[in-house]
Amino acid sequence: MKTINLSIDSRKRISLSKLLPDLPVSSVRAYVDGEKIILEPMVEVPAREAWLYQNEQALNKVKAGLSEQGNVKRGSFAKYAED
């Protein structure tokens, strides 16, 4: 687990840029547990794509298709190459 001390500015704000530099985060969900604050990075999904995550069967088919990527044998295209 990565631990970084973050400074609080005069308006009681902190910057999370040191913690999330390479993640495509669009928002953060905060949980408060006593004196602990737990932040969970979130990524929003466009409404037109949300159905896929709500349909487990369709999502599994997409995942299976993506896992097959690169495993298809297409043969040689040498006969179509021009000299």
Helices and strands as residue ranges (DSSP letters): E 27-33, E 36-42, H 47-54, H 56-67, G 78-80
